[in-house]
Amino acid sequence: MTTPDPWKSFRGVMAGTLILEAIVVLLALPVVGAVGGGLRPVALGYLIGLAVILVLLTGVQGRSWAIWLDLAVQLVLIAGFLVYPGVGLIGLLFAGVWALIAYLRAEVLRRQQRGMLPGQQGAPPASGGPPLD
């Protein structure tokens, strides 16, 4: 029996978050076009370029430095306040999400080093639950 890899599912969460973020950035296009003063070439390039970068980042989530790159990209998104305030707010929201993901990553790593992950424990009791008193 192989032990489960906690990082495989964690990479999936990170990649999924990036895809969701790219979708939200692309959904900002009509908003910026309608109420943000129109889609100027700079704003259009910024939003589409950022969405493409977010999608491309999904391919490097297996690297140890990927989480830090994901956090750095949030600074670029927060700079979207220059394009339209709503874009900057999206950046602040996702910066919070990525900060939570970074915390959870540190917690999983801490538990893994201490041998506290479920896959590192012994076999469960025969009853499938905790022993009854």
C-alpha positions as CSV (number, residue, x, y, z in Angstrom):
1,M,0.0,0.0,0.0
2,T,1.4,3.4,-0.9
3,T,1.2,6.4,1.4
4,P,-0.9,9.3,0.1
5,D,1.0,12.3,-1.2
6,P,-0.5,15.4,0.5
7,W,1.3,17.7,-1.9
8,K,-0.5,16.2,-5.0
9,S,-3.8,17.5,-3.8
10,F,-2.3,20.7,-2.6
11,R,-0.9,21.4,-6.1
12,G,-4.4,20.8,-7.4
13,V,-5.8,23.4,-5.0
14,M,-3.2,25.9,-6.1
15,A,-3.7,25.3,-9.8
16,G,-7.5,25.4,-9.4
17,T,-7.2,28.7,-7.5
18,L,-5.1,30.2,-10.3
19,I,-7.8,29.1,-12.9
20,L,-10.5,30.7,-10.8
21,E,-8.5,33.8,-10.5
22,A,-7.9,34.0,-14.3
23,I,-11.7,33.6,-14.8
24,V,-12.4,36.4,-12.4
25,V,-9.8,38.7,-14.1
26,L,-11.4,38.0,-17.5
27,L,-14.9,38.7,-16.0
28,A,-13.5,42.1,-15.1
29,L,-13.2,43.0,-18.9
30,P,-16.9,43.9,-19.4
31,V,-17.0,45.8,-16.1
32,V,-13.9,47.9,-17.0
33,G,-15.4,48.4,-20.5
34,A,-18.8,49.6,-19.2
35,V,-18.0,51.6,-16.1
36,G,-14.3,51.9,-16.0
37,G,-13.8,54.5,-18.7
38,G,-13.7,52.0,-21.5
39,L,-11.2,49.3,-22.5
40,R,-8.2,51.2,-23.6
41,P,-5.4,49.1,-25.1
42,V,-3.3,49.3,-22.0
43,A,-6.2,48.0,-19.8
44,L,-7.1,45.3,-22.2
45,G,-3.5,44.1,-22.5
46,Y,-3.1,44.2,-18.8
47,L,-6.2,42.1,-18.0
48,I,-5.7,39.6,-20.8
49,G,-2.0,39.3,-20.2
50,L,-2.5,38.7,-16.5
51,A,-5.1,36.1,-17.2
52,V,-2.7,34.3,-19.5
53,I,0.1,34.4,-16.9
54,L,-2.3,33.0,-14.3
55,V,-3.2,30.1,-16.5
56,L,0.5,29.4,-17.4
57,L,1.4,29.4,-13.7
58,T,-0.8,26.3,-13.2
59,G,2.0,24.3,-14.9
60,V,4.7,25.2,-12.3
61,Q,2.7,24.4,-9.1
62,G,4.9,21.4,-8.4
63,R,7.9,23.6,-7.8
64,S,8.9,24.5,-4.3
65,W,9.0,28.2,-5.2
66,A,5.6,28.3,-6.9
67,I,3.7,29.6,-3.9
68,W,6.0,32.6,-3.7
69,L,5.6,33.4,-7.4
70,D,1.8,33.1,-6.9
71,L,1.9,35.6,-4.1
72,A,4.1,37.9,-6.1
73,V,1.6,37.9,-9.0
74,Q,-1.0,39.2,-6.5
75,L,1.1,42.4,-6.3
76,V,0.7,42.8,-10.0
77,L,-3.1,42.3,-9.7
78,I,-3.3,44.7,-6.8
79,A,-1.6,47.3,-9.1
80,G,-4.8,47.0,-11.1
81,F,-6.1,49.9,-9.0
82,L,-4.5,51.9,-11.8
83,V,-6.7,50.3,-14.4
84,Y,-9.9,50.3,-12.3
85,P,-10.5,50.1,-8.5
86,G,-12.5,46.9,-8.8
87,V,-9.5,45.1,-10.3
88,G,-7.4,46.2,-7.4
89,L,-10.0,44.8,-5.0
90,I,-9.9,41.5,-6.9
91,G,-6.2,41.6,-6.2
92,L,-6.7,42.2,-2.5
93,L,-9.2,39.4,-2.3
94,F,-7.0,36.9,-4.0
95,A,-4.0,38.1,-2.0
96,G,-5.9,37.0,1.1
97,V,-6.7,33.7,-0.5
98,W,-3.1,33.1,-1.3
99,A,-2.0,34.1,2.1
100,L,-4.3,31.5,3.5
101,I,-3.0,28.9,1.1
102,A,0.6,29.8,2.1
103,Y,-0.4,29.3,5.8
104,L,-2.0,26.0,5.1
105,R,1.1,24.9,3.2
106,A,3.3,25.7,6.1
107,E,0.9,23.8,8.4
108,V,0.9,20.7,6.2
109,L,4.7,20.9,6.1
110,R,5.0,21.2,9.8
111,R,2.7,18.3,10.4
112,Q,4.5,16.2,7.8
113,Q,7.9,16.9,9.5
114,R,6.4,15.7,12.8
115,G,4.7,12.6,11.3
116,M,1.2,13.9,12.1
117,L,-0.4,13.5,8.7
118,P,-3.1,10.8,8.4
119,G,-1.1,8.9,5.8
120,Q,1.8,8.8,8.2
121,Q,-0.2,7.2,11.1
122,G,-0.5,3.5,11.8
123,A,-3.5,1.5,10.6
124,P,-6.9,2.6,11.9
125,P,-8.7,0.6,14.5
126,A,-10.7,-2.4,13.2
127,S,-14.0,-0.7,14.1
128,G,-13.0,2.2,11.7
129,G,-13.4,4.8,14.5
130,P,-11.9,5.8,17.8
131,P,-12.1,3.1,20.6
132,L,-15.3,3.3,22.7
133,D,-15.0,3.5,26.6
